[in-house]
Amino acid sequence: MKRMLSLVLILTLVLSLANISFAKEKGTPVEGNLIKIATEEDFSKGELTGLALSSSDVSDGALRLAEGETDGEYVSEIFATEAFEYMVASWNAEVPEGTYVEVQARAYVDMKDSWTDWLTWGKWSKNIAKRASVSETTDLAKVDTDIFTIRGSDGETASLVQLKVLLHSDDAAVTPVLEQVCATYKNTLEGQYITPTQSYSAYEGELPASVKLKMPAISQMVREPGIGNVMCSATTMCLLLNYYGEDLLPEQVALLNWDYYYEGFGNWPFTVAVAGMFGYESYVQYADFDVVRNELANGHPVGINVTYSGDPNGSYPYLENAAMGGTAGHLITLTGYETVDGVEYFYSTDPAAGSDEGTYRRYRADQLINCWKARIAYIVHEKQQDITPIEVVDAKLVPVEGEFHLYTLDTGDAFTVDSRFRSNKLKSAGCGIAAYTIEGQDAVPGVENFDMVCKANRIFKYNISGDTKGQINLSPGKMMPSAAPGETWTFRLYFMTTDGKYAETTVDITKPAEEAEETPAPEAEATPEPTEAPEATEAPEAEVPADAEVKEGPGAGAVIGIVVAGIVIAAAAAFFVIRSKKK
């Protein structure tokens, strides 16, 4: 009996020690669904390697590389959260040329009693070829472009989170600066809903009965033809930034938020990171209408992602008064709310409309909530720092001596408008988009009724480009066909590059009394007529999972890949048939 009691005591002691050894770590409790690290005090609770922490009049706290360092690492404290399935990180950072920041996270999966690997959201850089997300899959979790997902089919969730940020510079004399890093998370399992955090958006006092913010109006559908119908995320962020006082073209935002790996403009963290480059506090949050109403009452419009059909019998949730026929993934801006005859509505600026004027919409809240499946919100607050990633370049058009209507663009050494400029607009630094407007003929319909008028509210044309010699053909016959002989028009030209350079210049062109023989103009994309979104944006009848994280359509690279795969499969099938016949 004594021996038995001794064995029991020993076994109890061993089990006790085992429990101590494998006990779940404790973390700092977080209420709601948003982790936000933005102050000197916040950052000081983590571990810094090769970094310096500082605060100033314009920043509550920021991390930069320590003197002489080219690489640094920040690892946050451990945060204890409510059980979640999905997580999205976001950040605000300055990334001068030759630098990048990279945000990573790991999570503790309770059912597996284990931490996931560190997974990354990719590199954030001004260099378009390095600005790329990553898709990684491990046994416990995966990151697909911008969503960190706990893997498993048995209700697996995580309840601890730790963040890591890497800072890098090619030159020790230049440093990136991390101003803020956030993480938001959600749980779609029955009975495990996480109420979104309101502490950063709470309105003091009772909410107003109605709010309607004065917003710009910009349609993505009349922008650069090669990207217009897939840049809703960039256009939404352009609307938010212009509301706060910027005067950007949506293409400028698009060239800054393009995800080289994903081949699209719909990366949520990348889009809000653009706002951070302009000095605005911004982050992604899984939100609800309570958060949205509070933000609107505080004067902050909100971007949200939606999936909708304009037809009650469409493939996606029905949205009355929708700006287009249907979409599996789209971004819109919410700009106000009101209740009429017992029905709540949200005001919206929806960039999918076929014209700037048509973007002003009002959507029923009870329908919109069904369209807002992923519950992603772009939160942008007032400008905190007077910074910008845009470098305005002095430029002038110089006539090519001895050549009729040929010009070169003199920008010093900033960039060159040659045949690569447009063709490599989403591939190489220094390439980008060129456009023009015609003074006195460029007002968009209804502009006099807009809440705010922006530079973008002109009729832009995109059919100009350079040749291999860097010569731009501004043929009067092609650019001013309706002009009378001898009439002079003033053209304003716009050039914007992937690395944030921007130039505007004007030129007066007179239509000759008798048209001289002209040098053929280089082939260029046609300027699209303002139109509703193409029917192809609505997929064939199919069920969309209730928690599907839908985004914008695939980029050109994905489409080409599908076509090539189809050709390969068809060729293989033909080869098989021929072999069969020979037998």
C-alpha positions as a printed Julia matrix, in Angstrom:
583×3 Matrix{Float64}:
   0.0    0.0     0.0
   2.82   2.43    0.87
   4.52   1.59   -2.4
   1.27   2.24   -4.28
   0.8    5.62   -2.56
   4.36   6.56   -3.4
   3.83   5.71   -7.07
   0.63   7.79   -7.11
   2.41  10.76   -5.54
   5.3   10.49   -8.0
   2.9   10.24  -10.95
   0.93  13.25   -9.69
   4.14  15.25   -9.34
   5.28  14.29  -12.85
   1.93  15.23  -14.36
   1.98  18.49  -12.43
   5.42  19.33  -13.77
   4.3   18.37  -17.29
   1.36  20.72  -17.03
   3.65  23.52  -15.91
   6.05  22.82  -18.8
   3.35  22.89  -21.45
   1.02  25.5   -19.95
  -0.35  28.0   -22.45
   1.5   31.3   -22.37
  -0.32  34.34  -21.06
  -0.71  37.51  -23.04
  -1.88  41.07  -22.59
  -5.7   40.97  -22.84
  -7.27  42.82  -25.81
 -10.94  43.73  -25.79
 -12.79  43.62  -29.1
 -11.12  42.75  -32.38
  -8.33  45.26  -32.96
  -4.7   45.28  -31.84
  -3.12  48.68  -32.37
   0.54  49.48  -31.69
   1.23  53.15  -32.37
   2.82  54.92  -29.4
   6.25  54.94  -27.82
   4.78  53.12  -24.84
   3.2   50.48  -27.12
   6.43  49.79  -29.0
   8.54  49.76  -25.83
   6.69  46.66  -24.59
   8.19  44.63  -27.42
  11.73  43.57  -28.31
  13.83  45.8   -30.58
  16.9   44.62  -32.48
  18.85  47.08  -34.61
  16.13  49.69  -34.16
  15.7   53.04  -32.44
  12.43  54.13  -30.82
  11.45  57.79  -30.73
   8.52  60.18  -30.47
   8.09  63.78  -31.61
   5.56  66.57  -32.01
   4.11  64.82  -35.05
   4.43  61.21  -33.88
   3.46  59.5   -30.63
   5.98  56.81  -31.4
   7.96  55.47  -34.34
  10.61  52.86  -35.08
  13.55  53.46  -37.39
  16.84  51.72  -38.05
  19.52  52.45  -35.49
  22.51  54.44  -36.72
  24.68  52.37  -39.05
  22.16  49.52  -39.32
  20.58  48.26  -42.54
  18.3   45.66  -40.94
  16.21  45.75  -37.79
  13.49  43.68  -36.14
  10.6   44.48  -33.82
   8.74  41.69  -32.0
   5.65  42.7   -30.08
   4.47  41.44  -26.74
   2.0   38.54  -26.81
  -1.65  39.57  -26.98
  -4.52  37.49  -25.58
  -7.56  37.79  -27.85
 -10.98  36.3   -28.21
 -10.94  33.1   -30.25
 -10.65  33.93  -33.97
 -10.41  32.26  -37.38
  -9.26  35.12  -39.63
  -6.81  37.97  -39.12
  -5.6   40.9   -41.26
  -2.6   43.07  -40.4
  -2.08  46.67  -41.57
   0.58  49.3   -41.06
   1.62  52.92  -41.58
   5.21  53.42  -42.69
   7.5   55.7   -44.64
   9.55  53.7   -47.15
  12.08  55.86  -49.02
  13.69  54.47  -52.16
  15.74  51.37  -51.37
  13.86  50.48  -48.17
  10.99  48.24  -47.15
   9.04  47.05  -44.14
   7.67  43.53  -43.74
   4.93  42.61  -41.25
   4.61  39.08  -39.92
   2.45  37.35  -37.32
   2.04  34.08  -35.5
  -0.96  32.77  -33.56
  -1.52  30.18  -30.84
  -4.0   27.51  -31.98
  -5.77  26.25  -28.88
  -7.05  22.96  -30.25
  -3.51  22.04  -31.41
  -1.83  23.44  -28.29
   0.78  25.02  -30.53
   1.98  28.25  -32.14
   1.84  28.66  -35.9
   4.95  29.55  -37.85
   5.66  33.22  -38.48
   3.72  34.1   -41.64
   4.24  37.25  -43.69
   2.14  39.83  -45.5
   5.05  40.44  -47.87
   7.27  43.44  -48.45
   5.94  47.01  -48.54
   8.18  49.19  -50.73
   8.06  52.05  -53.22
   9.81  49.73  -55.68
   6.91  48.17  -57.58
   8.8   44.94  -58.3
   9.53  44.41  -54.57
   6.08  45.52  -53.34
   4.59  42.05  -53.2
   2.45  39.94  -50.92
   3.15  36.27  -50.26
   0.87  33.24  -50.14
   2.1   30.71  -47.57
   0.47  27.56  -46.23
   1.57  25.57  -43.17
  -0.06  22.81  -41.14
  -1.77  25.23  -38.74
  -2.34  28.42  -40.74
  -1.95  30.18  -44.06
  -1.74  33.69  -45.47
  -3.41  34.27  -48.82
  -2.43  37.76  -50.03
  -3.81  39.63  -47.02
  -5.79  37.18  -44.86
  -4.2   35.05  -42.12
  -6.44  31.98  -41.71
  -6.37  29.32  -39.0
  -6.54  26.0   -40.85
  -8.71  23.01  -40.01
 -12.24  21.68  -40.33
 -13.02  21.01  -36.66
 -13.61  24.57  -35.49
  -9.93  25.41  -34.9
  -9.34  28.92  -33.56
  -6.48  30.93  -32.1
  -6.45  33.1   -28.97
  -2.88  34.47  -28.76
  -1.22  36.77  -31.3
   2.29  38.13  -31.69
   3.41  40.57  -34.39
   6.83  41.05  -35.94
   8.05  43.84  -38.24
  11.28  43.77  -40.25
  12.83  47.04  -41.44
  15.44  47.05  -44.22
  17.48  49.6   -46.14
  20.0   49.17  -48.93
  21.82  52.22  -47.53
  22.6   52.7   -43.83
  22.14  56.46  -44.29
  18.48  56.03  -45.26
  15.88  54.4   -43.02
  12.25  53.35  -43.29
  10.03  54.57  -40.45
   7.27  52.44  -38.88
   4.55  54.63  -37.35
   1.9   52.02  -36.6
   1.11  48.33  -36.92
  -2.35  46.81  -36.36
  -4.12  43.48  -36.52
  -7.85  42.83  -36.74
  -9.56  39.47  -36.45
 -12.97  37.79  -36.64
 -14.76  34.54  -35.92
 -17.6   33.26  -38.1
 -18.33  30.13  -36.05
 -21.78  29.96  -34.5
 -21.92  31.58  -31.09
 -18.35  32.93  -31.27
 -18.92  36.36  -32.85
 -16.43  39.03  -31.74
 -17.91  42.5   -31.27
 -15.72  44.97  -33.21
 -13.66  47.46  -31.22
 -15.21  50.93  -31.03
 -12.68  52.62  -28.74
 -10.85  54.26  -31.67
 -14.03  55.41  -33.4
 -16.41  56.24  -30.55
 -18.44  59.44  -30.95
 -18.78  61.56  -27.83
 -22.42  61.84  -26.88
 -25.52  60.61  -28.67
 -25.11  59.87  -32.37
 -26.74  62.38  -34.76
 -29.98  61.18  -36.35
 -28.42  61.65  -39.8
 -25.01  62.41  -41.28
 -24.07  63.29  -44.85
 -20.43  64.16  -45.5
 -19.47  66.25  -48.53
 -17.51  63.84  -50.71
 -15.71  63.92  -54.04
 -17.14  61.91  -56.94
 -14.75  59.77  -59.01
 -15.71  56.87  -61.27
 -13.13  54.17  -61.86
 -14.86  53.2   -65.1
 -13.7   56.29  -67.02
 -10.08  56.03  -65.95
  -7.05  54.44  -67.65
  -8.5   51.73  -69.92
  -6.05  48.98  -68.96
  -6.85  49.15  -65.24
 -10.04  51.18  -64.78
 -12.46  48.34  -64.15
 -10.25  46.63  -61.51
  -9.01  49.6   -59.45
 -11.97  50.05  -57.09
  -9.76  49.69  -54.0
  -7.35  52.38  -55.23
 -10.24  54.65  -56.3
 -11.92  54.25  -52.91
  -8.7   55.24  -51.15
  -8.3   58.16  -53.57
 -11.79  59.35  -52.59
 -10.94  59.1   -48.88
  -7.65  60.99  -49.26
  -9.16  63.68  -51.48
 -11.91  64.17  -48.89
  -9.2   65.06  -46.37
  -7.6   67.58  -48.69
  -5.33  65.74  -51.12
  -5.97  66.25  -54.83
  -4.91  62.93  -56.32
  -5.79  61.09  -59.48
  -6.93  57.51  -58.77
  -4.19  56.23  -61.07
  -1.6   57.75  -58.73
  -2.97  55.7   -55.84
  -3.23  52.62  -58.06
   0.43  52.81  -59.06
   1.36  53.0   -55.37
  -0.83  50.14  -54.09
  -0.27  47.6   -56.89
   0.64  44.18  -55.47
   3.29  42.67  -57.75
   2.66  39.08  -56.57
  -1.14  39.2   -56.43
  -1.21  41.23  -59.68
  -3.98  43.49  -58.47
  -4.96  46.64  -56.63
  -7.23  44.92  -54.09
  -4.7   44.09  -51.35
  -6.36  45.59  -48.24
  -3.23  46.28  -46.12
  -1.37  47.69  -49.14
  -4.22  50.1   -49.84
  -4.37  51.56  -46.33
  -0.57  51.68  -46.26
  -0.79  54.2   -49.11
  -2.72  56.53  -46.77
   0.07  56.09  -44.23
   2.6   57.25  -46.84
   0.66  60.54  -47.02
   0.82  60.95  -43.23
  -2.68  59.72  -42.34
  -3.45  57.32  -39.52
  -5.15  54.41  -41.25
  -5.85  50.75  -40.68
  -7.98  47.8   -41.75
 -10.68  46.61  -39.36
 -13.29  43.88  -39.41
 -16.13  46.23  -38.52
 -19.9   46.57  -38.23
 -22.4   49.36  -38.83
 -21.92  50.63  -35.27
 -18.27  51.33  -36.03
 -19.23  52.91  -39.36
 -21.87  55.2   -37.82
 -19.41  56.38  -35.18
 -16.74  57.07  -37.79
 -19.22  59.01  -39.95
 -20.47  61.01  -36.96
 -16.84  61.97  -36.3
 -16.49  63.19  -39.88
 -14.62  60.15  -41.21
 -15.91  58.42  -44.36
 -15.28  54.67  -44.44
 -14.36  52.3   -47.26
 -15.95  48.83  -47.2
 -15.75  45.75  -49.41
 -18.97  44.42  -50.91
 -20.42  41.69  -53.11
 -23.69  42.62  -54.81
 -26.12  42.22  -57.71
 -28.26  44.99  -59.12
 -30.82  42.33  -60.07
 -32.97  40.57  -57.4
 -32.33  37.33  -59.29
 -28.59  37.85  -59.64
 -25.76  35.65  -58.39
 -24.97  37.81  -55.38
 -26.95  39.57  -52.64
 -29.38  42.12  -54.1
 -28.62  45.82  -53.7
 -31.26  48.23  -54.91
 -29.91  51.2   -56.89
 -26.58  49.43  -57.39
 -23.94  51.21  -59.45
 -23.32  48.16  -61.66
 -24.96  44.89  -62.61
 -23.03  42.68  -60.26
 -19.68  42.07  -58.63
 -18.01  39.28  -56.68
 -15.65  41.75  -55.03
 -15.71  45.55  -54.92
 -14.87  48.54  -52.68
 -17.17  51.5   -52.02
 -17.1   54.5   -49.69
 -19.79  55.09  -47.07
 -20.34  58.8   -46.56
 -23.42  59.18  -44.38
 -26.6   57.65  -43.02
 -30.24  58.55  -42.42
 -33.59  56.9   -41.67
 -36.56  57.62  -43.94
 -40.04  56.21  -43.15
 -38.52  53.69  -40.78
 -35.92  52.45  -43.31
 -32.22  53.14  -42.66
 -30.02  54.11  -45.6
 -26.31  54.69  -46.06
 -25.02  57.29  -48.46
 -22.23  55.99  -50.67
 -19.77  57.08  -53.31
 -19.6   53.95  -55.47
 -16.77  54.15  -58.05
 -18.32  51.43  -60.24
 -20.81  53.92  -61.73
 -20.32  54.76  -65.39
 -19.69  58.44  -64.7
 -18.4   60.65  -61.89
 -21.88  62.08  -61.42
 -23.37  58.59  -61.08
 -21.15  57.59  -58.16
 -23.38  59.33  -55.6
 -25.7   56.58  -54.3
 -27.98  55.76  -51.38
 -28.21  52.11  -50.3
 -30.66  50.38  -47.95
 -28.86  49.27  -44.78
 -30.81  45.99  -44.56
 -29.58  45.04  -48.05
 -26.09  46.46  -47.71
 -25.39  44.38  -44.59
 -25.91  41.2   -46.66
 -23.53  42.51  -49.34
 -20.84  43.36  -46.77
 -19.92  39.74  -46.12
 -16.25  39.98  -45.23
 -16.92  43.07  -43.03
 -13.63  44.72  -44.02
 -13.42  48.48  -43.48
 -10.79  51.04  -44.46
 -10.45  53.46  -41.54
  -8.64  56.73  -42.31
  -8.29  59.61  -39.85
  -6.94  63.14  -40.2
  -3.45  63.84  -41.49
  -0.85  63.6   -38.73
   2.35  64.33  -40.65
   3.09  66.62  -43.58
   4.62  63.94  -45.78
   3.9   62.58  -49.25
   5.26  59.8   -51.47
   4.58  61.97  -54.55
   7.56  63.79  -56.06
   6.35  66.62  -58.3
   8.75  66.94  -61.24
   9.26  70.05  -63.38
   8.65  69.07  -66.97
   8.21  70.71  -70.34
   7.49  69.51  -73.85
  10.31  70.27  -76.28
   9.54  70.21  -80.03
  11.73  67.83  -82.01
  13.65  69.96  -84.48
  12.6   69.38  -88.07
   9.74  67.05  -87.11
   6.07  67.95  -87.41
   4.12  67.65  -84.1
   6.75  65.46  -82.38
   7.91  66.36  -78.86
  10.14  65.0   -76.12
   9.33  65.43  -72.44
  12.18  67.07  -70.56
  12.08  65.96  -66.9
  15.8   66.19  -66.2
  16.76  62.71  -65.04
  13.43  61.93  -63.34
  11.91  59.61  -65.96
  11.63  59.11  -69.73
   8.43  58.71  -71.72
   9.41  56.15  -74.33
   7.77  52.99  -75.68
   8.4   51.21  -72.35
   6.67  53.85  -70.25
   3.13  52.58  -70.72
   3.83  48.96  -71.59
   5.76  48.45  -68.32
   3.49  50.58  -66.16
   2.94  47.77  -63.64
   6.36  46.18  -63.95
   9.2   48.67  -63.65
  10.18  51.75  -61.65
  10.01  54.92  -63.7
   7.23  53.63  -65.94
   3.58  54.56  -65.58
   0.55  56.29  -67.05
   0.18  59.31  -69.35
  -3.03  61.22  -70.0
  -4.29  64.58  -71.2
  -7.24  66.92  -70.92
  -8.28  69.79  -73.16
  -8.66  73.15  -71.45
 -12.2   74.45  -71.76
 -13.5   71.12  -73.05
 -12.73  68.85  -70.13
 -15.57  69.44  -67.66
 -17.42  66.24  -66.73
 -21.24  66.23  -66.78
 -22.88  67.4   -63.56
 -19.65  68.72  -62.03
 -21.48  71.83  -60.83
 -23.5   69.6   -58.48
 -20.54  67.79  -56.89
 -19.89  68.23  -53.17
 -16.17  68.62  -53.92
 -14.44  69.14  -57.25
 -11.07  67.43  -57.74
  -8.39  67.39  -60.39
  -9.81  64.02  -61.41
 -13.14  65.61  -62.4
 -12.13  66.28  -65.98
 -12.53  64.25  -69.14
  -9.21  62.42  -69.39
  -7.89  60.76  -72.54
  -5.12  58.2   -72.47
  -4.15  57.72  -76.13
  -0.67  59.26  -75.98
   2.64  57.46  -75.65
   6.29  57.74  -76.56
   8.22  55.84  -79.22
  11.55  54.08  -78.91
  13.33  57.44  -79.25
  11.28  59.03  -76.47
   9.27  61.12  -78.91
   5.6   61.88  -78.27
   3.32  62.33  -81.26
   0.78  65.13  -80.66
  -0.86  65.08  -84.05
  -3.49  67.83  -84.53
  -5.44  65.58  -86.86
  -5.77  62.89  -84.19
  -6.0   65.03  -81.07
  -8.32  67.77  -82.35
 -10.3   66.35  -85.27
 -13.32  68.6   -84.61
 -11.26  71.8   -84.53
 -11.55  74.31  -87.36
  -8.42  75.02  -89.44
  -6.34  77.63  -87.63
  -7.99  76.93  -84.25
  -5.72  76.54  -81.22
  -6.41  74.26  -78.28
  -4.51  74.05  -75.0
  -3.71  70.53  -73.86
  -2.71  69.65  -70.31
  -0.63  66.5   -70.08
  -0.24  64.34  -66.95
   2.52  61.82  -66.3
   2.63  59.58  -63.21
   5.07  56.8   -62.45
   5.14  53.63  -60.37
   7.63  55.17  -57.95
   5.54  58.25  -57.15
   6.91  60.79  -59.61
   4.36  63.16  -61.14
   4.52  65.87  -63.79
   2.03  68.2   -65.45
   2.68  70.42  -68.43
   0.68  72.25  -71.09
   1.1   72.76  -74.8
  -0.83  74.84  -77.34
  -1.54  73.05  -80.61
  -2.92  74.81  -83.68
  -4.7   72.91  -86.4
  -3.06  73.83  -89.71
  -5.13  75.53  -92.39
  -4.08  72.7   -94.67
  -3.08  69.55  -92.89
   0.52  68.68  -93.69
   1.55  65.11  -94.22
   1.83  63.74  -90.71
   4.1   61.2   -89.14
   1.9   58.24  -88.17
   1.04  58.38  -84.5
   2.1   55.37  -82.4
  -0.56  52.83  -81.67
  -2.37  53.63  -78.44
  -5.25  52.34  -76.39
  -8.59  53.86  -77.2
 -10.19  56.11  -74.63
 -13.24  54.32  -73.19
 -16.65  55.85  -73.36
 -18.2   56.32  -69.93
 -20.21  53.16  -69.44
 -21.66  50.92  -66.82
 -19.44  48.09  -65.63
 -19.25  45.25  -68.18
 -21.64  42.35  -67.67
 -18.61  40.09  -67.26
 -18.15  41.45  -63.74
 -21.04  39.25  -62.68
 -19.99  35.62  -62.63
 -22.24  32.74  -63.82
 -24.89  31.59  -61.38
 -23.03  30.07  -58.44
 -23.21  29.99  -54.7
 -20.81  32.28  -52.83
 -19.82  30.96  -49.38
 -21.25  33.08  -46.57
 -17.77  33.88  -45.26
 -16.0   34.14  -48.59
 -13.28  36.82  -48.59
 -13.94  38.04  -52.14
 -11.73  40.64  -53.71
 -11.32  42.38  -57.03
 -11.03  40.31  -60.18
  -7.75  38.7   -61.26
  -5.02  40.84  -62.73
  -3.92  40.59  -66.34
  -1.25  38.05  -65.43
  -3.83  35.7   -63.91
  -6.07  35.97  -66.99
  -3.13  35.27  -69.31
  -2.21  32.29  -67.16
  -5.71  30.86  -67.5
  -5.66  31.31  -71.28
  -2.22  29.68  -71.59
  -3.34  26.77  -69.39
  -6.38  26.3   -71.62
  -4.21  26.2   -74.74
  -1.88  23.63  -73.16
  -4.79  21.42  -72.1
  -6.37  21.66  -75.57
  -3.06  20.76  -77.24
  -2.59  17.79  -74.92
  -6.1   16.57  -75.67
  -5.52  16.85  -79.41
  -2.24  14.94  -79.11
  -4.0   12.17  -77.16
  -6.75  11.87  -79.8
  -4.17  11.63  -82.61
  -2.24   8.94  -80.73
  -5.48   7.03  -80.11
  -6.42   7.14  -83.79
  -2.98   5.83  -84.78
  -3.49   2.82  -82.53
